[in-house]
Amino acid sequence: MNIKPLADRVLIEPTAAEEVTMGGIIIPDSAKEKPLKGKVLAVGNGTKDDPMVLKEGDQVLYGKYAGTEIEFEGTKYIMMRQSDVLAVICA
């Protein structure tokens, strides 16, 4: 990965949106909801007042409108502050 977030920011790869409902109905692209779950790919160094809690590889939940969508080498990512992450999914 050639992107290194600064300060308290994290780079997240969103999980793919559901293509088919449990009932078998195919969801068109225009009706798909923005994913709210993703995998942390890179983290910044944190700040003096807010050390980094997240680490690479964490599965996280985030707010619907959190972060900034970016596209790098044909792949879409979300860059957001650590404080915008709502929870870490424990497996």
Contacts in CASP RR format, 6 or more apart in sequence:
PFRMAT RR
TARGET T0000
AUTHOR 0000-0000-0000
METHOD contacts of the structure
MODEL  1
MNIKPLADRVLIEPTAAEEVTMGGIIIPDSAKEKPLKGKVLAVGNGTKDD
PMVLKEGDQVLYGKYAGTEIEFEGTKYIMMRQSDVLAVICA
1 11 0 8 1.000
1 41 0 8 1.000
1 42 0 8 1.000
2 72 0 8 1.000
3 11 0 8 1.000
3 41 0 8 1.000
3 42 0 8 1.000
3 72 0 8 1.000
3 77 0 8 1.000
4 42 0 8 1.000
4 44 0 8 1.000
5 11 0 8 1.000
5 42 0 8 1.000
5 43 0 8 1.000
5 44 0 8 1.000
5 79 0 8 1.000
6 44 0 8 1.000
6 45 0 8 1.000
7 44 0 8 1.000
7 45 0 8 1.000
7 46 0 8 1.000
7 47 0 8 1.000
8 44 0 8 1.000
8 46 0 8 1.000
8 47 0 8 1.000
8 50 0 8 1.000
8 52 0 8 1.000
8 81 0 8 1.000
8 82 0 8 1.000
8 83 0 8 1.000
9 43 0 8 1.000
9 44 0 8 1.000
9 79 0 8 1.000
9 80 0 8 1.000
9 81 0 8 1.000
9 82 0 8 1.000
10 40 0 8 1.000
10 42 0 8 1.000
10 43 0 8 1.000
10 44 0 8 1.000
10 54 0 8 1.000
10 79 0 8 1.000
10 80 0 8 1.000
10 81 0 8 1.000
10 82 0 8 1.000
10 85 0 8 1.000
11 40 0 8 1.000
11 41 0 8 1.000
11 42 0 8 1.000
11 43 0 8 1.000
11 77 0 8 1.000
11 78 0 8 1.000
11 79 0 8 1.000
12 38 0 8 1.000
12 39 0 8 1.000
12 40 0 8 1.000
12 41 0 8 1.000
12 60 0 8 1.000
12 62 0 8 1.000
12 77 0 8 1.000
12 78 0 8 1.000
12 79 0 8 1.000
12 80 0 8 1.000
13 38 0 8 1.000
13 39 0 8 1.000
13 41 0 8 1.000
13 75 0 8 1.000
13 77 0 8 1.000
13 78 0 8 1.000
14 34 0 8 1.000
14 35 0 8 1.000
14 37 0 8 1.000
14 38 0 8 1.000
14 76 0 8 1.000
14 77 0 8 1.000
14 78 0 8 1.000
15 35 0 8 1.000
15 37 0 8 1.000
15 38 0 8 1.000
15 39 0 8 1.000
16 35 0 8 1.000
17 27 0 8 1.000
17 32 0 8 1.000
17 33 0 8 1.000
17 34 0 8 1.000
17 35 0 8 1.000
18 27 0 8 1.000
18 32 0 8 1.000
19 26 0 8 1.000
19 27 0 8 1.000
20 26 0 8 1.000
20 27 0 8 1.000
21 27 0 8 1.000
34 64 0 8 1.000
36 61 0 8 1.000
36 62 0 8 1.000
36 63 0 8 1.000
36 64 0 8 1.000
37 59 0 8 1.000
37 60 0 8 1.000
37 61 0 8 1.000
37 62 0 8 1.000
37 89 0 8 1.000
38 59 0 8 1.000
38 60 0 8 1.000
38 61 0 8 1.000
38 62 0 8 1.000
39 57 0 8 1.000
39 58 0 8 1.000
39 59 0 8 1.000
39 60 0 8 1.000
40 54 0 8 1.000
40 55 0 8 1.000
40 56 0 8 1.000
40 57 0 8 1.000
40 58 0 8 1.000
40 59 0 8 1.000
40 60 0 8 1.000
41 56 0 8 1.000
41 57 0 8 1.000
41 77 0 8 1.000
42 56 0 8 1.000
43 52 0 8 1.000
43 54 0 8 1.000
43 55 0 8 1.000
43 56 0 8 1.000
43 82 0 8 1.000
44 52 0 8 1.000
45 52 0 8 1.000
46 52 0 8 1.000
46 82 0 8 1.000
50 82 0 8 1.000
50 83 0 8 1.000
52 82 0 8 1.000
53 82 0 8 1.000
54 60 0 8 1.000
54 82 0 8 1.000
54 85 0 8 1.000
54 88 0 8 1.000
58 88 0 8 1.000
58 89 0 8 1.000
59 88 0 8 1.000
59 89 0 8 1.000
59 91 0 8 1.000
60 85 0 8 1.000
60 86 0 8 1.000
60 87 0 8 1.000
60 88 0 8 1.000
60 89 0 8 1.000
61 85 0 8 1.000
61 86 0 8 1.000
61 87 0 8 1.000
61 89 0 8 1.000
62 78 0 8 1.000
62 80 0 8 1.000
62 84 0 8 1.000
62 85 0 8 1.000
62 86 0 8 1.000
63 84 0 8 1.000
63 86 0 8 1.000
66 78 0 8 1.000
66 80 0 8 1.000
66 84 0 8 1.000
66 85 0 8 1.000
67 78 0 8 1.000
67 79 0 8 1.000
67 80 0 8 1.000
67 81 0 8 1.000
67 84 0 8 1.000
68 78 0 8 1.000
68 79 0 8 1.000
68 80 0 8 1.000
69 76 0 8 1.000
69 77 0 8 1.000
69 78 0 8 1.000
70 76 0 8 1.000
70 77 0 8 1.000
70 78 0 8 1.000
70 79 0 8 1.000
71 77 0 8 1.000
END
